[in-house]
Amino acid sequence: MQFSELVKARYSCRKFSDKPVEDEKLNAILDAGISAPTAKNVQPVKIWLIKSPEALAKITSCAPFAWMHNASAVIAVGGTEEGAFVRPSDGRNFEDVDAAIVATHIMLAIHDEGLGSTWVGYFDAPKTKELFPEMNGYDLVALFPVGYPADDVKPADRHFIRKDKSEMVKCL
């Protein structure tokens, strides 16, 4: 699939089948995240693959969505300010941008592998760090429940709503 087709075909999947996701596909998704560019390539990002039944039960308790319970895995992404590129002109730290770039690569790779997911930003980050102490020191930007889409799943109507290019792009 061409990249332009991939970005248009990807949608937020919130209903998964019971079919388990193969480790090869999960590894390909993780490799896509690791391959993502970061400012000055300092990579101040961590990716956590959550797939044991115990860990899945913990992570799903941190998000208020029943549909997360049917995911085969959840991928969490976070960045740390420590060691991240800081723009000299204004002191802006790019850890959140770097983490978002990595997360976007993961989101697109999930769809490219024939799987479904959605970017979950609405979760209890403090509780997540409490349940997963390995995440302390990181700004958690996303959770991605991963699974095969259920047979009857389709994009939500709002998926197809896009602003006109003239509203989003300004040529200078």
C-alpha positions in Angstrom: 0.0 0.0 0.0 1.3 3.5 -0.9 1.8 5.9 2.0 -0.9 8.2 0.7 -3.3 5.3 0.8 -2.3 4.2 4.2 -2.8 7.5 5.9 -6.3 7.8 4.3 -7.3 4.2 5.1 -6.2 4.2 8.8 -9.0 4.9 11.2 -9.7 4.6 14.9 -10.6 1.0 15.6 -12.4 0.4 18.9 -13.6 -3.2 18.5 -11.4 -6.2 18.2 -11.8 -9.8 17.3 -10.6 -12.6 19.6 -7.8 -13.5 17.2 -4.4 -13.1 18.9 -1.8 -10.8 17.2 1.3 -12.6 16.1 4.7 -11.6 17.7 6.1 -11.0 14.2 3.5 -8.2 13.7 4.1 -6.7 17.1 7.9 -6.7 16.4 7.4 -5.0 13.1 5.3 -2.3 14.8 8.0 -1.8 17.5 10.7 -1.6 14.8 8.7 1.2 13.1 8.6 3.1 16.4 12.3 2.6 16.9 13.0 3.8 13.4 11.1 7.1 13.9 13.2 10.3 13.6 13.8 12.4 16.7 15.4 15.8 17.2 19.1 15.4 16.8 18.4 11.7 16.9 18.8 11.6 20.7 15.7 9.4 21.1 14.4 10.4 24.5 11.5 8.0 24.1 10.5 4.7 25.6 8.0 2.2 24.2 6.3 -0.4 26.4 4.7 -3.5 25.0 2.0 -4.7 27.3 0.7 -8.1 26.5 0.6 -10.5 29.5 -2.9 -11.0 30.9 -1.9 -9.4 34.2 -0.3 -6.4 32.6 -3.3 -5.9 30.2 -5.7 -6.0 33.2 -3.6 -3.3 34.9 -3.4 -1.0 31.8 -7.1 -1.3 31.0 -7.9 -0.2 34.5 -6.2 3.1 33.6 -8.5 4.0 30.7 -12.3 4.3 30.9 -13.1 2.3 27.8 -14.5 -1.2 27.9 -13.4 -2.0 24.4 -9.7 -1.9 25.5 -10.3 -5.1 27.4 -10.5 -7.1 24.1 -7.1 -5.9 22.7 -4.3 -8.5 22.3 -1.7 -6.0 23.4 -1.4 -2.3 24.4 1.6 -0.2 23.4 2.5 2.7 25.6 4.7 5.6 24.5 6.4 8.2 26.6 9.2 10.7 26.4 11.6 12.2 28.9 12.9 15.7 29.0 16.3 14.4 30.3 18.7 14.4 27.4 16.1 15.6 24.8 17.0 18.3 22.3 16.4 21.8 23.6 16.1 24.6 21.0 18.7 27.2 22.0 16.7 30.2 20.8 13.9 29.7 23.3 14.7 26.7 25.5 11.8 24.6 24.1 12.3 20.9 25.0 11.3 18.5 22.2 10.7 15.3 24.2 6.9 15.5 23.6 7.4 16.1 19.9 9.8 13.2 19.6 7.4 10.9 21.6 4.5 12.0 19.3 6.6 11.2 16.2 7.4 7.7 17.5 3.7 7.2 18.5 2.6 8.2 15.0 5.0 5.7 13.4 3.5 3.1 15.7 -0.1 4.0 14.9 0.6 3.8 11.1 2.5 0.6 11.4 -0.3 -1.0 13.3 -2.7 -0.3 10.3 0.0 -1.4 7.8 0.2 -4.8 9.5 -3.6 -5.3 9.0 -4.4 -4.6 12.6 -6.6 -2.0 14.3 -6.0 0.6 17.0 -6.7 4.1 18.1 -4.6 6.7 19.8 -5.7 6.8 23.4 -4.8 10.0 25.1 -7.6 9.9 27.7 -6.2 7.7 30.4 -5.0 8.1 34.0 -1.3 8.7 33.6 -0.5 8.9 37.3 -2.3 5.6 38.0 -0.5 4.1 35.0 2.9 5.1 36.4 1.8 3.7 39.8 0.9 0.4 38.3 4.0 0.3 36.0 6.8 1.9 38.0 9.1 1.5 34.9 7.2 4.4 33.3 8.1 6.9 36.1 10.2 9.7 34.7 8.3 9.7 31.4 5.6 11.9 30.0 3.1 9.3 28.7 1.7 10.6 25.4 -0.3 7.6 24.1 -1.7 4.1 24.6 -2.4 2.0 21.5 -4.7 -1.0 22.1 -3.8 -3.5 19.3 -5.8 -6.2 17.8 -7.5 -7.6 14.7 -10.5 -5.4 13.9 -13.8 -7.2 14.5 -15.7 -8.1 11.4 -18.4 -5.5 11.9 -16.1 -2.6 12.7 -16.0 0.5 10.5 -14.7 4.0 10.8 -16.8 6.4 12.8 -18.7 9.0 10.8 -16.4 11.8 12.1 -13.4 10.1 10.6 -14.3 11.3 7.2 -14.7 15.0 8.2 -11.7 17.0 7.2 -11.2 20.7 7.1 -10.6 22.2 3.7 -7.0 22.6 2.7 -7.5 26.3 2.6 -8.3 26.3 6.3 -5.2 24.4 7.3 -2.6 25.5 4.8 -1.2 29.0 4.3 1.3 29.6 1.5 3.8 32.3 2.4 
